[in-house]
Amino acid sequence: MGRKFFGTDGIRGRTNVGVMTAATAMKVGQAAGTYFLRGAHRHRVVIGKDTRLSGYMLENAMTAGFTSVGMDVVLLGPMPTPAVALLTREMRADVGVMISASHNPYEDNGIKLFGPDGFKLSDEDELAIETMLEQDLPLAAAEDVGRARRIEDARGRYIHAVKASLPHNVRLDGLRIVVDCAHGAAYHVAPSALWELGAEVIAIGVEPNGKNINAGVGSTHLEAIKAKVREVRADIGIALDGDADRLIVVDEKGQTVDGDQIMALIGSRMAAAGQLRGGGVVATVMSNLGLERYLKGRGLDLVRTAVGDRHVLEKMREGGFNVGGEQSGHMILTDHGTTGDGTVAALQVLAALIATGQPASEALHLFDPVPQLLKNVRFTGGKPLENPAVQEVIAEAEAQLAGHGRLVIRPSGTEPVIRVMAEGDDADEVEAVVERICEAVRRAT
C-alpha cells in the first residue's frame, strides 16, 4: 500500500498545504487515539512541540482529535523530541506526540508518534494508523470525552534526566561552552542543564519568535556558533537542531566535528570502560570509511544501515547495541533514552574533555576522514538506476574502489534525485568516479 501521510520519520510537510493541516492533525489524533485505546484504564497522550508558529494550530487540533475519542491529553509545550519520548514512558502514557519538522524552516511542520515504550512507531503501527485516517472513526460518548491539561514541570523533569546521564561526580566546572539551540525546542532546557552542571554557558539561538527556528543558527547553519566560539574563546560549541535530537560540535578552533567523530569518541570510551554493548557502533551507509577503520583498529565493528535514525535504532535493538547515530549528528544512546538526544550526547563529549584534559580539537579528532564526495543528480523521468548503461558504469566504479574505497548510490525518497556518494583514499579518484556515474545518470534520462 502506498503511503499518503507517513514518510520516513512521521508526517511532514508545508504548513496548510497537502497533509500538514489542522484537519489532518485532528484526524491523526483521532486515529492514533483510537489505535491506542487498549485496556480498561484511563488513556493518556503526551504532546510536545518545537517553537514553530504552526505548532499552536496543530497542538490544538490534535488535542481535539485525541479528546474526541476519549483520550486525556497532557501538554508539555516546547520540549525536545527526546523529552517527549521520556515523558511518554514516565507518565505511563499510551502514546506520545512530537510536533516538529526538525531542522526544516519554520514554514514546515511535522508529527512524530511514540508508543507507550517511548520508541517511534513501527512500520506496522504507522500503516494501521494510516489506514484509519481515511475511515469514519467512532467518537466517545459525551461522558467519556477526554480532558486536557498543561503541566508546568516538564522542563525540570527532562533536565533532571539529562543530568542523570552523567555520574554524580562529573561536573563541568572550568568549561566555557557556547550552546546554539536553533531558536528551537531546547532553547531553555539545554543551557539550563549545562549551567546546573557547573559550566560557563554562552547561549545563542534562544530567542524563538515562531518564525526564526533554524534560521541561520543550529546544527545545519554553523557560521553563527563558529563565530561566537572564536569571539568568546570558548572551549567548545554545542549546536542542536530545531527539535534537539541532533548534535554537531564546534571545537575551540572553530572547526566542525560531525557525528562520525562523536560516535568514535563515545564508542571507544565506552568500550574501554566495558560499557559498550553489541561489539561496536551502528551507523548509516553515509558514515565515513575512516570511522570504520578506526573502530576496526580497536576490535570494534561498524554496522551500517540505510539512511535515517529510525533504521539505526532498529538495528541497535535487533543486535543489542547501545551506541549508534548518523554523520549528520543524530546520536542514539539507548542507556539513556529511546531516541536521538543531542543534549545527552553533548554531555558525554563534555565528560570526555573533563576526564582527558584534552582540548576539543584533540579529543574529537580520533581519525582522519577519507575523502568523501556526494553529488545529487536530478532526473526527469523513468528509473535511471535500472538503465543497463548506468549499471555498467556503477559496476566498473565499484571494482575500481574495491579494497580502498566505497560507493553508495540511492534515490531520494522525496524528489526525483539520485544521490551519488563515493569515498576513498585518493580524492581525485573519488571525484572522477562520482562524475562518471552522474554523467551516466544524466544521459539515461
MIRO-207425 format. One line per field, with one value per residue (C-alpha): residue number from 1; x, y, z. Coordinates in nm, 4 decimals, always signed. Layout:
# MIRO-207425
i: NUM;...;
u: X;...;
v: Y;...;
w: Z;...;
//
This chain:
# MIRO-207425
i: 1;2;3;4;5;6;7;8;9;10;11;12;13;14;15;16;17;18;19;20;21;22;23;24;25;26;27;28;29;30;31;32;33;34;35;36;37;38;39;40;41;42;43;44;45;46;47;48;49;50;51;52;53;54;55;56;57;58;59;60;61;62;63;64;65;66;67;68;69;70;71;72;73;74;75;76;77;78;79;80;81;82;83;84;85;86;87;88;89;90;91;92;93;94;95;96;97;98;99;100;101;102;103;104;105;106;107;108;109;110;111;112;113;114;115;116;117;118;119;120;121;122;123;124;125;126;127;128;129;130;131;132;133;134;135;136;137;138;139;140;141;142;143;144;145;146;147;148;149;150;151;152;153;154;155;156;157;158;159;160;161;162;163;164;165;166;167;168;169;170;171;172;173;174;175;176;177;178;179;180;181;182;183;184;185;186;187;188;189;190;191;192;193;194;195;196;197;198;199;200;201;202;203;204;205;206;207;208;209;210;211;212;213;214;215;216;217;218;219;220;221;222;223;224;225;226;227;228;229;230;231;232;233;234;235;236;237;238;239;240;241;242;243;244;245;246;247;248;249;250;251;252;253;254;255;256;257;258;259;260;261;262;263;264;265;266;267;268;269;270;271;272;273;274;275;276;277;278;279;280;281;282;283;284;285;286;287;288;289;290;291;292;293;294;295;296;297;298;299;300;301;302;303;304;305;306;307;308;309;310;311;312;313;314;315;316;317;318;319;320;321;322;323;324;325;326;327;328;329;330;331;332;333;334;335;336;337;338;339;340;341;342;343;344;345;346;347;348;349;350;351;352;353;354;355;356;357;358;359;360;361;362;363;364;365;366;367;368;369;370;371;372;373;374;375;376;377;378;379;380;381;382;383;384;385;386;387;388;389;390;391;392;393;394;395;396;397;398;399;400;401;402;403;404;405;406;407;408;409;410;411;412;413;414;415;416;417;418;419;420;421;422;423;424;425;426;427;428;429;430;431;432;433;434;435;436;437;438;439;440;441;442;443;444;445;
u: +0.0000;+0.1388;+0.1530;-0.0257;+0.0587;+0.3546;+0.7051;+1.0441;+1.0017;+0.6349;+0.4202;+0.5860;+0.5076;+0.4433;+0.2014;-0.1548;-0.0507;-0.1250;-0.1353;+0.0003;-0.3277;-0.5318;-0.7893;-0.5236;-0.3789;-0.7192;-0.7730;-0.4296;-0.5273;-0.8488;-0.6799;-0.3788;-0.6018;-0.8398;-0.5489;-0.4016;-0.7283;-0.6297;-0.7318;-0.9764;-0.7570;-0.7987;-0.5968;-0.3436;-0.1360;+0.1634;+0.2065;+0.5177;+0.6196;+0.9034;+0.8761;+0.7162;+0.4242;+0.2092;+0.2670;-0.0197;-0.2593;-0.1507;-0.1326;-0.4917;-0.6148;-0.4506;-0.5876;-0.9363;-0.8773;-0.7474;-1.0075;-1.2895;-1.2136;-1.1811;-0.8117;-0.6798;-0.4117;-0.1036;+0.0520;+0.4247;+0.4720;+0.8063;+1.0236;+1.2890;+1.1819;+1.3722;+1.1852;+0.8543;+0.9797;+1.0994;+0.7798;+0.5616;+0.7205;+0.7453;+0.3820;+0.2607;+0.1037;-0.0408;+0.1075;+0.3394;+0.3371;+0.6095;+0.5014;+0.8153;+0.9834;+1.3279;+1.5902;+1.3465;+1.2474;+0.9502;+0.7101;+0.7225;+0.5940;+0.5510;+0.4036;+0.6113;+0.4399;+0.5814;+0.4395;+0.3975;+0.7553;+0.8910;+1.0106;+0.8946;+0.6170;+0.6901;+0.6008;+0.3086;+0.1714;+0.2060;+0.0369;-0.2553;-0.2988;-0.2604;-0.5491;-0.7650;-0.7045;-0.9443;-1.2123;-1.5024;-1.3958;-1.6304;-1.6297;-1.6527;-1.9840;-2.0361;-1.9442;-1.6230;-1.4697;-1.1096;-0.9665;-0.6597;-0.4112;-0.0747;+0.1982;+0.4444;+0.7318;+0.8114;+1.1316;+1.2566;+1.1839;+1.3797;+1.6728;+1.6957;+1.7029;+1.9702;+2.1942;+2.1390;+2.3093;+2.6403;+2.7877;+2.7195;+3.0880;+3.1190;+3.0992;+3.1620;+3.3371;+3.6025;+3.4445;+3.3277;+3.0598;+2.8685;+2.5364;+2.3248;+1.9639;+1.8488;+1.5671;+1.4085;+1.2719;+1.5797;+1.6141;+1.5572;+1.6479;+1.9894;+2.1515;+1.9943;+2.1279;+2.4809;+2.4712;+2.3423;+2.6397;+2.8784;+2.9693;+3.0033;+2.7319;+2.7050;+2.3721;+2.2691;+1.9613;+1.7482;+1.5026;+1.2289;+0.9581;+0.7728;+0.9435;+1.3178;+1.3672;+1.6795;+1.7170;+2.0926;+2.1534;+2.1633;+2.3356;+2.2686;+2.3918;+2.7194;+2.8518;+2.6959;+2.8301;+3.1753;+3.1966;+3.0770;+3.3217;+3.6107;+3.4756;+3.4442;+3.7352;+3.5126;+3.6401;+3.3703;+3.0485;+2.7354;+2.4928;+2.1466;+1.8699;+1.5085;+1.3868;+1.7236;+1.7700;+2.0783;+2.4246;+2.7152;+3.0194;+3.2499;+3.5957;+3.7868;+3.9433;+3.6031;+3.6307;+3.3301;+3.3128;+3.0483;+2.8599;+3.1244;+3.3913;+3.1399;+3.0494;+3.4187;+3.4770;+3.1723;+3.2013;+3.5717;+3.5438;+3.2522;+3.4398;+3.7427;+3.5146;+3.3486;+3.0151;+2.9772;+2.7292;+2.6939;+3.0649;+3.0591;+2.8611;+2.5655;+2.5740;+2.4369;+2.5885;+2.6874;+2.9338;+3.2954;+3.5234;+3.7681;+3.5274;+3.5002;+3.8788;+3.9213;+3.6764;+3.8207;+4.1640;+4.0175;+3.8451;+3.5044;+3.2523;+3.0743;+2.7354;+2.5762;+2.2095;+2.0046;+1.9953;+1.7702;+1.7947;+1.4940;+1.6881;+1.9817;+1.7629;+1.6003;+1.9430;+2.0545;+1.7552;+1.7938;+2.1648;+2.1754;+2.3887;+2.3804;+2.5621;+2.4530;+2.3987;+2.4428;+2.7159;+2.4597;+2.4502;+2.1709;+2.3161;+2.1278;+2.2491;+1.9984;+2.1395;+1.9857;+1.6908;+1.4827;+1.5571;+1.8276;+1.9211;+2.1654;+2.1947;+2.2687;+2.5274;+2.6851;+2.7266;+2.9173;+3.1525;+3.1982;+3.2663;+3.5452;+3.7032;+3.6951;+3.8354;+4.1186;+4.2081;+4.2464;+4.1156;+3.8190;+4.0350;+4.2375;+3.9771;+3.7375;+3.9847;+4.0343;+4.0703;+4.1307;+3.8220;+3.8942;+3.7958;+3.4209;+3.2078;+2.8307;+2.6501;+2.2814;+2.1640;+1.8130;+1.6298;+1.3157;+1.1555;+1.1973;+1.4235;+1.7822;+1.9352;+1.7736;+1.9352;+2.1955;+2.4473;+2.4214;+2.4513;+2.7649;+2.9323;+2.8403;+2.9851;+3.3105;+3.3302;+3.2725;+3.5500;+3.7835;+3.7226;+3.7286;+3.9579;+4.0313;+3.7009;+3.3251;+3.0317;+2.6750;+2.4057;+2.0443;+1.7348;+1.5884;+1.2676;+1.1136;+1.2253;+1.3429;+1.7090;+1.9761;+2.2327;+2.5819;+2.8402;+3.1922;+3.4844;+3.8359;+4.1982;+4.2527;+4.0435;+4.0956;+3.9830;+3.6739;+3.5794;+3.6303;+3.4182;+3.1301;+3.1338;+3.1308;+2.8251;+2.6470;+2.7081;+2.5768;+2.2583;+2.2151;+2.2497;+1.9940;+1.7162;
v: +0.0000;+0.3413;+0.5904;+0.9225;+1.0578;+0.8873;+0.9273;+0.8167;+0.9997;+1.0546;+1.3017;+1.6152;+1.8920;+2.2575;+2.4163;+2.4392;+2.2626;+1.8980;+1.6808;+1.9315;+2.0980;+2.1311;+1.8925;+1.6261;+1.6807;+1.6315;+1.3149;+1.1852;+1.2462;+1.0531;+0.7648;+0.7320;+0.7730;+0.5024;+0.2729;+0.3010;+0.2716;-0.0622;-0.1903;-0.0589;+0.2163;+0.5891;+0.6583;+0.9373;+1.1049;+1.3350;+1.6141;+1.8276;+2.0683;+2.2872;+2.6640;+2.6957;+2.9317;+2.6499;+2.4463;+2.6250;+2.5259;+2.1637;+2.1217;+2.2385;+2.0299;+1.7141;+1.7846;+1.7998;+1.4734;+1.2807;+1.4078;+1.3385;+0.9651;+0.9563;+1.0091;+1.2562;+1.4973;+1.6215;+1.9268;+1.9829;+2.2972;+2.3484;+2.0481;+1.8413;+1.5250;+1.3023;+1.4718;+1.3660;+1.0079;+1.0148;+1.1625;+0.9253;+0.6408;+0.8200;+0.9324;+0.5862;+0.7386;+0.5242;+0.7372;+1.0364;+1.3089;+1.5494;+1.8325;+1.9338;+1.9407;+1.9018;+2.1034;+2.2318;+2.6010;+2.7312;+2.7061;+2.3256;+2.1167;+1.7509;+1.4925;+1.2160;+0.9439;+0.7347;+0.4186;+0.3622;+0.2293;+0.5656;+0.4282;+0.5594;+0.3536;+0.0510;+0.0387;-0.1861;+0.0620;+0.3519;+0.1565;+0.0709;+0.4370;+0.5415;+0.3144;+0.4575;+0.8154;+0.7649;+0.5881;+0.7209;+0.6519;+0.6126;+0.9100;+0.8908;+0.9279;+1.2686;+1.1423;+0.9802;+1.2754;+1.3313;+1.6191;+1.8308;+1.9848;+2.1548;+2.0515;+2.3125;+2.0911;+1.9158;+2.1157;+2.0245;+1.6570;+1.6480;+1.8499;+1.6044;+1.3094;+1.4736;+1.5382;+1.1831;+1.0544;+1.1518;+1.0048;+1.2219;+1.3076;+1.4600;+1.8373;+2.0788;+2.3453;+2.5295;+2.4698;+2.7683;+2.6370;+2.8027;+2.6280;+2.7030;+2.5913;+2.6947;+2.9049;+2.5632;+2.3227;+2.3128;+2.6902;+2.6687;+2.3162;+2.2721;+2.5894;+2.5194;+2.1628;+2.2754;+2.5598;+2.3342;+2.1042;+2.3922;+2.5130;+2.8727;+2.8904;+3.1335;+3.0616;+3.1660;+3.0703;+3.1007;+3.3729;+3.1921;+3.4038;+3.1345;+3.2122;+3.2017;+2.8320;+2.7019;+3.0394;+3.0920;+2.9004;+2.5434;+2.2261;+2.2883;+2.6521;+2.6592;+3.0035;+3.1720;+2.9291;+2.9194;+3.2975;+3.3000;+3.0257;+3.2277;+3.5555;+3.4376;+3.1912;+2.9041;+2.5539;+2.4035;+2.4770;+2.2607;+2.3010;+2.1435;+2.1385;+2.2527;+1.9538;+1.8865;+1.5243;+1.6161;+1.7352;+1.8878;+2.0091;+2.3015;+2.2753;+2.5606;+2.6485;+2.6872;+2.3606;+2.1362;+1.7977;+1.5761;+1.2755;+1.0263;+1.1736;+1.1982;+0.8303;+0.7400;+0.9210;+0.7927;+0.4378;+0.3970;+0.5436;+0.3165;+0.0161;+0.0977;+0.1188;-0.2131;-0.0403;-0.0828;-0.3499;-0.5264;-0.5244;-0.1959;+0.1007;+0.1279;+0.3985;+0.4513;+0.3938;+0.7625;+0.7382;+0.7838;+0.4910;+0.6485;+0.5752;+0.2128;+0.1770;+0.3489;+0.1147;-0.1906;-0.0973;-0.1270;-0.4575;-0.2967;-0.3299;-0.0595;-0.1980;+0.0044;+0.0671;+0.2646;+0.6424;+0.7552;+0.7425;+0.5129;+0.2453;+0.2926;+0.2367;-0.0716;-0.2294;-0.1309;-0.3008;-0.6049;-0.6519;-0.5292;-0.2217;+0.0833;+0.3402;+0.4482;+0.7529;+0.9382;+1.1511;+1.4328;+1.4383;+1.2104;+1.0366;+0.7465;+0.6237;+0.3660;+0.3553;+0.6993;+0.7211;+0.5675;+0.8164;+1.0593;+1.3163;+1.5935;+1.7249;+1.3859;+1.3138;+1.6540;+1.5695;+1.2535;+1.4637;+1.7203;+1.4466;+1.3223;+1.6687;+1.6798;+1.3270;+1.3612;+1.7257;+1.7492;+2.0369;+1.9536;+1.9716;+1.6756;+1.4738;+1.4880;+1.4188;+1.0461;+0.9630;+1.1379;+1.1087;+0.9707;+1.1966;+1.1735;+1.3354;+1.3437;+1.4788;+1.4876;+1.4279;+1.5402;+1.3318;+1.3998;+1.0586;+0.6842;+0.4783;+0.5644;+0.3174;+0.0346;+0.1507;-0.1065;+0.1641;+0.3204;-0.0182;-0.0922;+0.2340;+0.1662;-0.1859;-0.0501;+0.2108;-0.0474;-0.2613;+0.0396;+0.1327;-0.2238;-0.2568;+0.1121;+0.2938;+0.2739;+0.3684;+0.4476;+0.5284;+0.5789;+0.7562;+1.0334;+0.9411;+1.2847;+1.4213;+1.2992;+1.2931;+1.0241;+1.0678;+0.9513;+0.9227;+0.7832;+0.7839;+0.6530;+0.7262;+0.9219;+1.2399;+1.2765;+0.9197;+0.9740;+1.2864;+1.1137;+0.8141;+1.0327;+1.2444;+0.9386;+0.7973;+1.1335;+1.1769;+0.8259;+0.9065;+1.2335;+1.0554;+0.7936;+1.0469;
w: +0.0000;-0.0956;+0.1878;+0.1652;+0.5109;+0.6809;+0.5424;+0.6685;+1.0004;+1.0743;+0.8826;+0.7492;+0.5032;+0.4335;+0.6800;+0.5439;+0.2239;+0.1440;+0.4540;+0.7062;+0.8027;+1.1194;+0.9732;+0.9191;+1.2651;+1.4274;+1.2253;+1.3280;+1.6898;+1.6435;+1.4581;+1.6892;+1.9929;+1.8733;+1.7865;+2.1357;+2.3306;+2.4782;+2.8178;+3.0752;+3.2250;+3.1623;+2.8477;+2.8104;+2.5397;+2.5902;+2.3324;+2.2891;+2.0169;+1.8974;+1.8569;+1.5105;+1.4699;+1.3317;+1.6468;+1.8184;+1.5412;+1.5238;+1.9020;+1.9441;+1.6512;+1.7855;+2.1321;+1.9819;+1.7985;+2.0974;+2.3437;+2.0963;+2.1070;+2.4854;+2.5493;+2.8070;+2.6834;+2.8683;+2.7005;+2.7516;+2.5440;+2.3641;+2.4511;+2.2687;+2.0897;+2.3382;+2.6241;+2.4716;+2.4398;+2.8019;+2.9454;+2.7447;+2.9413;+3.2746;+3.2736;+3.1709;+2.8614;+2.5837;+2.3068;+2.2666;+2.0022;+1.8940;+1.6664;+1.4778;+1.1390;+1.2959;+1.1051;+0.8378;+0.8146;+1.0110;+0.7171;+0.7517;+1.0367;+1.1204;+1.3555;+1.5153;+1.7160;+2.0000;+2.1508;+2.5264;+2.5406;+2.4193;+2.0857;+1.7499;+1.5993;+1.3839;+1.0155;+1.1066;+1.3600;+1.1179;+0.8408;+1.0681;+1.1666;+0.8016;+0.7109;+0.9896;+0.8720;+0.5833;+0.7836;+0.9877;+1.3447;+1.6422;+1.8778;+2.2545;+2.4325;+2.5911;+2.9363;+2.8060;+2.6197;+2.7282;+2.9317;+2.8535;+3.0931;+3.0648;+3.3069;+3.4269;+3.5449;+3.2150;+3.1704;+3.5151;+3.4650;+3.1411;+3.2790;+3.5692;+3.3274;+3.1123;+3.4128;+3.5355;+3.2193;+3.3822;+3.7014;+4.0065;+4.0479;+3.6995;+3.6908;+3.4073;+3.6125;+3.4164;+3.0753;+2.8732;+2.6381;+2.3578;+2.3021;+1.9951;+2.0351;+1.6848;+1.8379;+1.8816;+2.1367;+2.3630;+2.3981;+2.7714;+2.8819;+2.7169;+2.8583;+3.1971;+3.2141;+3.1252;+3.3769;+3.6555;+3.5941;+3.6551;+3.3069;+3.1983;+2.9314;+2.6431;+2.4734;+2.1237;+1.9249;+2.2373;+2.1329;+1.9384;+1.7786;+1.5849;+1.2565;+1.3276;+1.4110;+1.2294;+1.0552;+1.0285;+1.3518;+1.4772;+1.3646;+0.9949;+0.9992;+1.1891;+1.0949;+1.3995;+1.6589;+1.4998;+1.5193;+1.8804;+1.9889;+1.8483;+1.9869;+2.3481;+2.3271;+2.4310;+2.4939;+2.2739;+2.0877;+2.1041;+1.8113;+1.8264;+1.5675;+1.5970;+1.7996;+1.9679;+1.8627;+1.6592;+1.7689;+1.5830;+1.7778;+1.7059;+1.8658;+2.0278;+1.6917;+1.5273;+1.3322;+1.2677;+1.4384;+1.2793;+1.4069;+1.2947;+1.5223;+1.8070;+1.7664;+1.7592;+2.0874;+2.2725;+2.1376;+2.2115;+2.5618;+2.6460;+2.5072;+2.7227;+3.0268;+2.9434;+2.8824;+2.5059;+2.4025;+2.0700;+1.9936;+1.8065;+1.6822;+1.4440;+1.1753;+0.8260;+0.4844;+0.4810;+0.7709;+0.6667;+0.5944;+0.8371;+1.1239;+1.0165;+1.0056;+1.3425;+1.5124;+1.3420;+1.4762;+1.8238;+1.7629;+1.7173;+1.4363;+1.2419;+1.1464;+0.8665;+0.7929;+0.5441;+0.5957;+0.8807;+1.2591;+1.2642;+1.0736;+1.3086;+1.6139;+1.4617;+1.4057;+1.7569;+1.9145;+1.6933;+1.7766;+2.1340;+2.0593;+2.2851;+2.0678;+1.7231;+1.5111;+1.1873;+1.0388;+1.0322;+1.4114;+1.5320;+1.8383;+1.9936;+2.3325;+2.4476;+2.8008;+2.8418;+2.6028;+2.3267;+2.0509;+1.9427;+2.2060;+2.1177;+2.4742;+2.6297;+2.3597;+2.4221;+2.7900;+2.7009;+2.4876;+2.7640;+3.0192;+2.7912;+2.7850;+3.1657;+3.2009;+2.9494;+2.9993;+2.6221;+2.4137;+2.1918;+1.8780;+2.0070;+2.1948;+1.8999;+1.6221;+1.6569;+1.2882;+0.9582;+0.7377;+0.3938;+0.1024;+0.0530;-0.2167;-0.2517;-0.5585;-0.6435;-0.9996;-1.0877;-1.3476;-1.5458;-1.5623;-1.5650;-1.3394;-1.4358;-1.1897;-1.3875;-1.7124;-1.8307;-1.9241;-1.5777;-1.4100;-1.6129;-1.5062;-1.1428;-1.1611;-1.3044;-1.0294;-0.7556;-0.8973;-0.9152;-0.5485;-0.4157;-0.1166;-0.0689;-0.1114;-0.1082;-0.3281;-0.2150;-0.4697;-0.3712;-0.4995;-0.2878;-0.1134;-0.1619;-0.5014;-0.8463;-0.7484;-0.7468;-0.4685;-0.5648;-0.2884;-0.3161;-0.0779;-0.0910;-0.0178;-0.3424;-0.3645;-0.7394;-0.7993;-0.5834;-0.7767;-1.1116;-1.0080;-0.8870;-1.2017;-1.4303;-1.2561;-1.2526;-1.6221;-1.6934;-1.4989;-1.6907;-2.0249;-1.9213;-1.8519;
//
